[in-house]
Amino acid sequence: MEKLDLSQLDNEEKALEIRYVIAKYIRYWPCYVLFIAIFLIATFLFHRYTVDEYEVSGSMMIKTNTSPEARILDRSNIFSTGLNLENDILRLRSKGLAREALKKLHFDVEYYAKTNIKAIELYDRSPIRIEVDWDHFQIADVPIQIEILSENTFKLTEEEVSLMDFNSAMAAGDESIYNKTYTFGEEIETTKSKFIVHLVNPGRTSEALLFMLRNPSSLEDVYSRAVQVSLQNEYSSVLRLSTTTKVVEKGRDYINALMESYIDFDLSEKNKIQENTLAFIEEQLGLLEDSLQQKERELQDFKVENKLLDVSAEFSNILGKMNNLDEMSAEIDYQLEYFEQIRSYMEQKSKDFSDVIAPSVIGVPDPLLNGLIQTLVTLSQDRRKLLATVNDNHPEVLKIDVQMEKVQDALFENVVNLIQNTKQKKRSIQRDILVYDAEFATLPESESEYSGIFREFKLRESLYTYLLEKRAEAGIAMASNVSDNAILDAARRGTLIFPKKQQNYGLAILLGLLLPFGFVVVRDIFDDTIKDQRDLKKHFMIPQLGIVGYSLKDTNKVVLDFPKSAIAESFRSLRSAITYLASGKDTKMILVTSSVSGEGKTFTSMNLASAMALGSQKTVVVGGDLRRPKLASYFGESDRVGLSTYLIGKVEAEEIVIASSYENLWFVPSGIIPPNPAELLQTPKLTEFLDYLRSRFDVVIFDTPPMGLVSETIDLMRLFDINLYVVRQNYTVKNHLVMINDLFNNKQVKNVYGVFNGIVNSGYHYEGYNYGYGNTYLYSQNNKYMYNYYGDDLENKRKKIKKSKRNIMERLRKLFKVK
């Protein structure tokens, strides 16, 4: 025997469950479509009335300039890569650098096109340009409307807040300039304003524009915070600069100007030494030039007065040696003056060495001194850059201070040794000069005096020539100097970051789906009523005998008044099932009950009796609900005489059984409402009355009170062959079915069957469960038999469906209405 694969059955059950859930919620597709359309329209309007924001970025390469000398002196930094760009990042975000960048741009005036949708900043596309005198008092951050009257004239007016509200708490503007006609190029000056308006594009004279003056100081604060600086790569020294802007061109120009300003700042720091050197040389040249001219005149005058045309070879030899010694002495004095200046810097323990002149410029070829001074100057520059953004107590500043102290100590010791050695060298040269002076004294007096004047002239001439050479070298070095940093990628294009249109449209579609879906899910969670047959099967243990659709008719006698309707066919199906169950009974005794009032007991009893009567069976329907009688009203009769009056012995059984206007159909009204309905239904007279009905009718249908509210119904159920328990869709609460389930499981009641009433045509089907007016005869709406059988009823149904589709809001209200 082949074994049954239970896992396969489980998988099929899971698949069925998934399809059931999908089918359950997909029927609300009009809600999803409506909400998606609403959110898409809202997103479109949001995009239309929102000013786009873009991200503009550029990158630049930063050279780390930690010198080897500093790393050797700072043992903690020997094996470091020197890759620390925090100082450069702080500098790029400083207000000082923002100020330098803004000087290159025209951001102090903003130009806007006046539109009814949103404010559009024109920037460099503005037909006007305003020149502002910021040395004069100006009212800033106030929009001013300008109307171009012609190519020569314009008028200024106060901006209308309803068009473009820059600030709800805007300060008052300069009212003295409003509603006046001005000429382009004319200086507009009041106590609160001073500016000139230029027309740069005469072809756009018909446009109405707005402009607003922006204080440079406030711009520095805004743009210094607007720039984001980050590392392009963890292991590189490339910085990425980005900013968010509403005008791509404006953000692009600022990022490029900021990078250029940083390079200019770095270059100016490098050129500061050359500038100080040139200033020192210029000062010395000025002093030497006067003394050189004076000695030149003295030399010429002396030669004329003493008629000296030439000197002897011996005189020239001694004079040449003495001149060489004098030049060496002057050069040593020059070096001593430089060494003394360096020592004074060291003794002051200064932190700023930007004015220190490099030894190579003075002509000191000491490599150790040159390296120490270069390291000290570099550290001083780094410290000055850092102090532009942080205070003296910052850890990076303190670290540089420690390095500078070590370099200063080494430099001071080196300078002291150089001073001592240079002084000793000078004393040796002075001794040689005295020896040659003694030899020179033996020459004639006139030649000796001439030699003294000539020596001083040659000394100043050689020193002047030396300084000219050094000035030229310093000028060439300054002209050829370039920044170590470089712009890697200039800012060019912007990336839209707000609003993110594709993302917003996707979010709109998602919200359009989730909101109604979430509402339906939450509603289902908190709605504890029976929703469909699958839900009924889970919570109702009693076998289901039939289902009845929701009636849209104006009458409760649907089977009698509309025998071709779908509901009438469902009651015929119920009749067939009951006939099968009670096939051995001469008289079919049927009781109809439910959990609470309003679930359709009387409606079911009435129409089931009608279906039985149409089947040529003598049928009587009894109004057994003595508390809330309704059956008599269905037949247009009163309850003055009925079951209650019989049970109290005032009338006979024949008097309360009333024939209806329909063939084979009788009914028994409930009668007047008694004070003790439970006791009356438990009297022996009820059994006698039921025996009376059994002997005269083929079908007896007893409409009882709700089982969940009264107690007598349980006792009545034992007297009948078939007990129908009515459950209504979207009405019957799941907890109300607990009682009948317990009674059925404990076998306290038998022959109980369920009738699912009030099924709404929800328009979806699931695995054999027809969630419409489902019955076994409704195979297809295109079935010719069905169309001919139901006739006008189907046509009316189609018309109502079309009408409901036109009124989609009403359908939504019904769908989302919590029962």
Number of C-alpha atoms within 10 A of each C-alpha: 3 4 5 8 8 9 9 10 11 11 11 12 12 12 11 14 13 12 13 17 11 12 15 18 14 15 14 18 13 15 22 21 14 17 21 23 15 15 19 20 14 14 18 16 11 14 16 12 12 14 17 17 18 20 19 27 24 21 23 22 17 20 15 15 14 18 15 13 16 21 17 13 17 17 11 9 14 14 9 11 10 14 14 14 17 14 19 19 18 17 21 23 22 20 21 15 21 25 19 18 22 20 14 14 12 14 17 20 18 20 26 22 19 19 12 10 12 16 19 17 20 18 19 13 12 19 19 20 21 20 15 18 13 13 7 13 12 21 17 20 20 20 26 22 22 21 19 24 16 14 16 14 16 19 17 19 17 18 20 11 12 8 13 19 14 14 11 7 7 12 12 12 19 17 11 12 19 16 14 10 15 18 18 21 15 12 14 15 15 14 11 15 19 18 19 16 19 16 21 14 13 13 10 15 18 12 14 15 22 26 24 19 20 17 16 17 11 12 17 20 16 13 18 19 14 14 22 16 20 16 16 15 10 8 8 11 17 21 23 19 25 22 21 20 19 17 19 22 17 18 24 23 18 23 23 22 22 24 24 19 21 24 20 16 16 17 17 17 18 20 20 17 21 26 17 17 22 22 13 15 20 15 11 14 19 11 12 17 13 11 15 21 14 12 19 18 12 16 19 14 12 16 15 11 8 11 9 13 7 10 11 8 9 11 17 13 11 15 20 15 14 23 22 15 19 20 20 17 20 17 19 19 15 14 19 19 13 20 22 15 15 19 20 13 18 19 11 8 13 13 20 15 19 18 15 20 24 20 19 13 17 17 13 16 11 11 11 12 20 17 17 19 21 20 22 27 23 21 24 20 20 19 22 16 18 21 18 15 17 16 11 12 10 11 11 18 19 13 13 19 17 13 21 25 17 15 20 23 13 15 22 20 12 16 21 15 12 18 19 12 11 17 14 12 14 20 12 12 18 16 11 14 19 12 12 16 16 10 12 21 12 9 14 11 11 12 19 17 15 19 23 16 18 19 21 18 22 19 21 23 20 15 20 20 12 15 21 15 12 19 21 12 15 21 16 12 13 19 11 8 14 16 17 14 18 17 18 15 13 19 23 15 15 21 12 17 13 16 16 12 15 9 10 18 18 13 16 22 19 15 18 21 18 16 15 21 18 12 12 19 14 11 15 14 10 10 17 15 20 24 20 19 18 13 13 22 13 10 17 19 17 21 13 18 19 23 27 27 23 17 17 11 10 7 12 18 19 23 24 18 13 16 18 19 18 26 24 23 23 24 25 23 21 21 20 16 14 20 15 10 15 15 11 9 12 12 20 22 21 23 27 30 31 28 25 20 16 14 23 20 28 28 19 23 26 28 21 25 31 30 27 26 21 19 14 12 18 19 28 30 27 29 28 29 26 25 18 14 21 20 25 19 12 14 16 8 14 17 21 14 19 29 31 28 22 21 23 12 11 11 15 14 20 11 12 21 19 16 13 14 9 11 14 20 24 22 24 23 29 29 24 18 18 15 10 11 18 16 11 20 22 15 12 10 16 17 14 13 17 17 11 13 21 17 11 13 19 20 24 25 27 30 29 27 28 22 20 18 13 15 12 18 24 16 12 18 23 15 14 19 18 21 23 27 25 29 29 27 23 19 18 24 19 18 12 18 20 16 13 22 16 13 13 16 13 10 10 13 18 17 17 20 18 22 24 22 24 21 22 19 13 15 14 15 14 16 8 7 13 21 20 18 21 23 22 9 12 16 11 10 10 8 11 9 13 17 15 11 14 16 13 13 16 18 12 11 12 12 12 12 12 11 11 13 13 11 11 14 14 11 15 14 10 11 14 14 10 12 11
